[in-house]
């Protein structure tokens, strides 16, 4: 089965932060957001990390089109 790549992007002035990750890398991606926020050399703030973290968590709760096509809600009931 092919793993879907998630993309998250933030543009701050001339800087662009782009995160590509698989669902299995979600926890590591969240840790990276914290590392970026704690780096004083970046304009990436704790607020940015919080907003992007929320988006990652919301994405993980939303089924992909392939998952929803095969969810138990769409299958006929066995009698």
Secondary structure in CASP SS format (residue, H / E / C, confidence):
PFRMAT SS
TARGET T0000
AUTHOR 0000-0000-0000
METHOD secondary structure of the structure
MODEL  1
X C 1.00
X C 1.00
X C 1.00
X C 1.00
X E 1.00
X E 1.00
X E 1.00
X E 1.00
X E 1.00
X E 1.00
X E 1.00
X E 1.00
X C 1.00
X C 1.00
X E 1.00
X E 1.00
X E 1.00
X E 1.00
X E 1.00
X E 1.00
X E 1.00
X E 1.00
X H 1.00
X H 1.00
X H 1.00
X H 1.00
X H 1.00
X H 1.00
X H 1.00
X H 1.00
X H 1.00
X H 1.00
X H 1.00
X H 1.00
X H 1.00
X H 1.00
X H 1.00
X H 1.00
X C 1.00
X C 1.00
X C 1.00
X C 1.00
X C 1.00
X C 1.00
X C 1.00
X H 1.00
X H 1.00
X H 1.00
X H 1.00
X H 1.00
X H 1.00
X H 1.00
X H 1.00
X H 1.00
X H 1.00
X H 1.00
X H 1.00
X H 1.00
X H 1.00
X H 1.00
X H 1.00
X C 1.00
X C 1.00
X C 1.00
X H 1.00
X H 1.00
X H 1.00
X H 1.00
X H 1.00
X C 1.00
X C 1.00
X C 1.00
X C 1.00
X C 1.00
X C 1.00
X C 1.00
X C 1.00
X C 1.00
X C 1.00
END
